[in-house]
Amino acid sequence: MKNLTTYLWLGIFILILATLLNISLGSVSIPLDEIVKSIFHLEVSKESWQYIILEYRLPKAFTAILVGSGLALSGLLMQTLFRNPLAGPYVLGLSSGASLGVALVIMGSSLFGGIAAGLFLSKWTLVIASSIGSFLVLLAILGASFKIKDTMALLIIGLMFASLTSAVVSVLSYFSPSQQLQQYIFWSFGSLGNLSWAEVGILFLFWLSGIILSIFCIKNLNSLLLGEQYAKSLGTNLKQNRFLVIFATSLLAGSITAFAGPIAFIGLAVPHLVRQIIPSSNHLVLVPAVILGGAILMLICDSIAQIPGSELTLPINAITSIIGAPVVIWLLVRKKKLMF
């Protein structure tokens, strides 16, 4: 227990450092002491620095924390529910449903033309379209979860929904003009830096709801590690537990995709990274560890994506995979065993 407490405090310390580093980097380099002054509303050397920190970089850092921790926790929930180390937060087709909603708005807007197309392509329209797409897939999955007893069959249904929606997006892409296709591709890259404080607040509410639901699932998740029959013998209501886990994942992954776009790798890899560092299968330990690990990794990836000293920002979706995948491969090769 003492080691776990040490890991927790170390994780919090690294998270604070990663947050300060993330805020300091960008096209304008800002000293760390000025960042601390700005956060605590003390006098800053340059007024422009205070505006950049409070109105752009601080919301982006909070977004990175919410996105990274939410996706990582979603991945942990899915891997435990399906007993599959390759399961991630988007395995149920939520990301594909969100992508279909956005694709219909962006690449289908030419059917309406003129002013209607301009209205359709507003920022909030994309958020709403993404949310509706995820929600419709969620309804279908939840409906199937009440009728299907086999959890693996539910996983296959989720993958089929993902394939179906991806096929529709491909058809829309084939018939779309290059400008609209490019706009959709840019959305699919993911972005952390376009949210206002109000939008971050809305995302936080969804994130908090998903976290609270996940905490209620911890005991049942631990019982599922030994199989569904064992969990049932302990009095676990499998259908109710499955519903809560899927709903918590949907709140986290669906809202994150709606506001930040589909961001790969984090949800799949962070639970494995944490298990390599903290050899525990107890979700009372894994849940906070995965939340911290996801937030830290997303902040690091976003810091790299900013290209310090340059106005260019690389796609966050690409950076998460380019940076993270080799790290996971190295850890798994070194350990020579996948803990699950």
C-alpha positions in Angstrom: 0.0 0.0 0.0 2.9 2.3 0.8 4.3 1.8 -2.8 0.9 2.5 -4.3 0.7 5.8 -2.4 4.1 6.7 -3.6 3.1 6.0 -7.2 0.0 8.1 -6.7 1.9 11.2 -5.4 4.6 10.8 -8.0 1.9 10.7 -10.7 0.3 13.9 -9.4 3.7 15.6 -9.3 4.4 14.5 -12.9 0.9 15.7 -14.0 1.6 19.2 -12.5 5.0 19.4 -14.3 3.5 18.2 -17.6 0.7 20.8 -17.3 3.1 23.6 -16.7 5.3 22.5 -19.5 2.4 22.2 -21.9 1.2 25.7 -21.0 4.7 27.2 -21.5 5.3 25.8 -25.0 4.0 27.1 -28.2 4.7 29.8 -30.8 5.3 32.2 -27.9 7.6 30.9 -25.2 6.4 31.9 -21.7 8.6 31.4 -18.5 7.2 29.1 -15.9 7.2 31.7 -13.1 5.0 33.9 -15.3 2.6 31.0 -15.9 2.2 30.5 -12.1 1.6 34.3 -11.6 -1.0 34.3 -14.3 -2.8 31.2 -12.9 -3.0 32.9 -9.4 -4.0 36.2 -11.0 -0.8 38.0 -10.0 0.8 40.7 -12.1 2.4 39.4 -15.2 5.3 41.0 -17.1 3.3 41.2 -20.4 -0.4 41.5 -20.7 -0.4 39.5 -23.9 1.1 36.5 -22.0 -1.8 36.6 -19.5 -4.4 36.5 -22.3 -2.6 33.7 -24.1 -2.4 31.6 -20.9 -5.9 32.2 -19.5 -7.9 32.2 -22.8 -6.0 29.7 -24.9 -3.3 27.5 -23.3 -5.0 26.8 -19.9 -8.3 25.6 -21.5 -6.2 23.5 -23.9 -4.3 21.9 -21.0 -7.5 21.2 -19.2 -9.0 19.7 -22.3 -5.9 17.4 -22.7 -6.3 16.2 -19.1 -10.0 15.5 -19.6 -9.5 13.8 -23.0 -6.5 11.7 -21.9 -7.9 10.5 -18.6 -11.4 9.9 -20.1 -10.2 7.8 -23.0 -7.7 5.8 -20.8 -10.5 5.0 -18.3 -12.8 4.0 -21.1 -10.2 1.7 -22.5 -9.7 0.0 -19.1 -13.5 -0.5 -18.7 -13.8 -2.1 -22.2 -10.8 -4.3 -21.7 -12.2 -5.6 -18.5 -15.8 -6.0 -19.7 -14.8 -7.9 -22.8 -11.7 -9.6 -21.3 -9.9 -8.5 -24.4 -6.5 -6.7 -24.3 -7.2 -5.2 -27.8 -10.5 -3.5 -26.8 -10.5 0.2 -26.6 -13.0 3.0 -25.9 -14.2 3.1 -29.5 -14.7 -0.7 -29.9 -18.5 -0.3 -29.6 -18.6 1.9 -32.7 -19.2 5.2 -30.8 -16.4 6.9 -32.7 -17.7 5.6 -36.0 -21.2 6.9 -35.2 -19.7 10.3 -34.3 -17.7 10.3 -37.5 -20.8 9.5 -39.6 -22.8 12.4 -38.0 -20.0 14.8 -38.8 -19.6 13.4 -42.3 -23.3 13.8 -43.0 -23.0 17.5 -42.0 -19.8 18.3 -43.7 -20.0 16.2 -46.9 -23.7 16.2 -47.1 -24.1 20.0 -46.7 -23.6 20.6 -50.4 -27.1 19.1 -50.9 -28.5 22.2 -49.2 -26.2 24.8 -50.7 -25.8 28.5 -49.9 -26.7 29.8 -46.5 -27.9 26.5 -45.2 -24.5 24.9 -45.9 -22.8 27.7 -44.0 -25.1 27.2 -41.0 -24.5 23.5 -41.1 -20.8 23.9 -40.9 -20.7 25.9 -37.6 -18.7 24.6 -34.7 -21.6 23.7 -32.5 -23.4 21.9 -35.4 -20.4 19.5 -35.7 -20.5 18.9 -31.9 -24.2 18.2 -32.0 -23.9 16.0 -35.1 -21.1 14.0 -33.5 -23.1 13.6 -30.3 -26.2 12.4 -32.1 -24.2 9.9 -34.1 -22.6 8.5 -31.0 -25.9 8.5 -29.1 -27.8 6.5 -31.9 -25.0 3.9 -31.9 -25.2 3.8 -28.1 -29.0 3.2 -28.1 -28.5 0.3 -30.5 -25.7 -1.2 -28.4 -27.7 -0.8 -25.2 -30.7 -2.4 -26.8 -28.6 -5.4 -27.9 -27.1 -5.7 -24.4 -30.4 -6.5 -22.8 -31.2 -9.2 -25.3 -27.8 -10.8 -25.8 -26.2 -12.8 -22.9 -22.8 -13.4 -24.5 -20.5 -10.4 -24.0 -18.3 -11.4 -26.9 -21.3 -11.3 -29.3 -21.9 -7.7 -28.1 -18.3 -6.9 -29.0 -18.8 -8.3 -32.5 -22.0 -6.3 -32.9 -20.1 -3.1 -31.9 -17.5 -3.9 -34.5 -20.2 -4.5 -37.1 -21.7 -1.1 -36.4 -18.3 0.5 -36.8 -17.8 -1.2 -40.1 -21.3 -0.2 -41.3 -20.9 3.5 -40.4 -17.3 3.6 -41.8 -18.7 2.2 -45.1 -21.3 5.0 -45.3 -18.6 7.6 -44.6 -16.5 6.1 -47.4 -19.4 6.4 -49.9 -19.9 10.1 -48.8 -16.2 10.7 -49.2 -16.2 9.3 -52.7 -18.9 11.7 -53.9 -17.7 14.8 -52.0 -15.8 17.8 -53.4 -12.2 18.0 -52.4 -12.8 21.1 -50.1 -15.4 19.2 -48.0 -13.3 16.1 -47.9 -10.4 18.0 -46.7 -12.5 19.6 -43.9 -13.7 16.2 -42.8 -10.1 14.9 -42.8 -9.0 17.9 -40.6 -11.8 17.1 -38.1 -10.7 13.4 -38.0 -7.1 14.5 -37.0 -8.5 15.6 -33.6 -7.9 18.9 -31.8 -7.5 20.1 -28.2 -7.1 23.8 -28.8 -10.4 25.0 -30.1 -12.5 24.9 -26.9 -13.6 27.9 -24.9 -14.0 27.8 -21.1 -17.8 27.2 -21.5 -17.2 24.2 -23.8 -14.5 22.8 -21.4 -17.1 23.1 -18.6 -19.7 21.1 -20.6 -17.1 18.4 -21.4 -16.1 18.3 -17.7 -19.7 17.6 -16.7 -19.8 14.6 -19.0 -16.4 13.5 -17.9 -17.4 13.7 -14.2 -20.5 11.7 -14.8 -18.5 9.0 -16.5 -16.0 8.9 -13.7 -18.7 8.6 -11.0 -20.4 5.7 -12.9 -17.0 4.0 -13.3 -16.4 4.2 -9.5 -19.7 2.5 -8.8 -18.6 -0.3 -11.2 -15.2 -1.0 -9.5 -16.4 -3.9 -7.3 -18.1 -5.7 -10.2 -15.2 -5.1 -12.5 -12.9 -6.9 -10.1 -15.3 -9.9 -9.9 -15.4 -10.0 -13.8 -11.6 -10.7 -13.9 -12.3 -14.3 -12.9 -15.0 -14.8 -15.4 -18.8 -14.0 -15.8 -19.8 -17.3 -14.1 -17.7 -16.5 -11.0 -19.1 -12.9 -10.9 -22.6 -14.2 -11.1 -21.9 -16.6 -8.2 -20.9 -13.6 -6.2 -24.3 -12.0 -6.8 -23.2 -9.6 -9.6 -26.1 -8.5 -11.9 -24.3 -9.0 -15.2 -26.9 -7.2 -17.3 -27.0 -4.2 -15.0 -23.2 -4.1 -14.7 -22.8 -4.3 -18.5 -25.3 -1.5 -18.9 -23.4 0.8 -16.4 -20.0 0.1 -18.0 -21.2 0.7 -21.5 -23.1 3.8 -20.5 -20.0 5.2 -18.6 -17.8 4.5 -21.6 -20.3 6.2 -23.9 -20.4 9.3 -21.7 -16.6 9.6 -21.7 -15.7 8.5 -25.3 -18.8 10.0 -26.9 -18.4 13.5 -25.4 -14.7 13.5 -26.0 -15.1 12.6 -29.7 -17.8 15.3 -30.0 -15.6 18.1 -28.6 -12.1 17.0 -29.6 -12.6 14.5 -32.5 -11.6 10.9 -32.7 -8.2 10.5 -30.8 -6.6 7.1 -31.2 -4.2 5.0 -29.1 -4.6 6.6 -25.7 -7.6 4.4 -24.7 -6.0 1.2 -26.0 -2.4 1.7 -24.7 -2.6 3.5 -21.4 -4.2 0.6 -19.4 -1.4 -1.7 -20.6 1.3 0.9 -19.8 -0.1 1.3 -16.3 -0.3 -2.4 -15.7 3.4 -2.7 -16.7 4.3 0.0 -14.1 1.9 -1.0 -11.3 1.5 -4.8 -11.2 -2.0 -4.9 -9.8 -5.4 -6.1 -11.2 -7.4 -4.4 -8.5 -9.5 -1.7 -10.2 -9.5 0.4 -7.0 -5.8 0.9 -7.8 -6.1 0.8 -11.6 -8.8 3.4 -12.1 -7.0 6.4 -10.5 -3.7 5.2 -12.0 -5.1 5.0 -15.5 -6.8 8.4 -15.1 -3.5 10.0 -14.1 -1.5 8.1 -16.8 -3.9 9.1 -19.6 -3.8 12.7 -18.6 0.0 12.8 -18.4 0.5 11.0 -21.7 -2.0 13.3 -23.5 -0.3 16.4 -22.1 3.1 15.1 -23.3 1.8 14.3 -26.8 0.2 17.7 -27.0 3.4 19.4 -26.0 5.3 17.6 -28.7 2.5 18.4 -31.3 2.9 22.1 -30.7 6.4 22.1 -32.1 8.0 24.5 -29.6 9.0 27.9 -31.2 6.9 27.3 -34.3 3.4 28.4 -35.2 2.7 25.0 -36.7 0.7 22.4 -34.7 0.9 18.7 -35.8 -2.3 16.5 -35.7 -2.7 15.2 -32.1 -4.1 12.0 -33.5 -0.9 11.2 -35.3 1.4 12.2 -32.4 -0.4 9.9 -29.9 0.3 6.9 -32.0 3.8 7.9 -33.3 5.1 8.6 -29.7 3.1 6.1 -27.8 3.2 2.9 -29.9 7.0 2.4 -29.7 6.9 2.9 -25.9 4.2 0.2 -25.5 6.1 -2.1 -27.8 9.3 -1.6 -25.9 7.7 -2.2 -22.5 5.9 -5.3 -23.7 9.1 -6.7 -25.2 11.1 -6.0 -22.1 8.5 -7.5 -19.8 7.8 -10.4 -22.2 4.4 -10.8 -20.8 1.1 -9.0 -21.3 -0.5 -8.4 -17.9 -4.3 -8.7 -17.8 
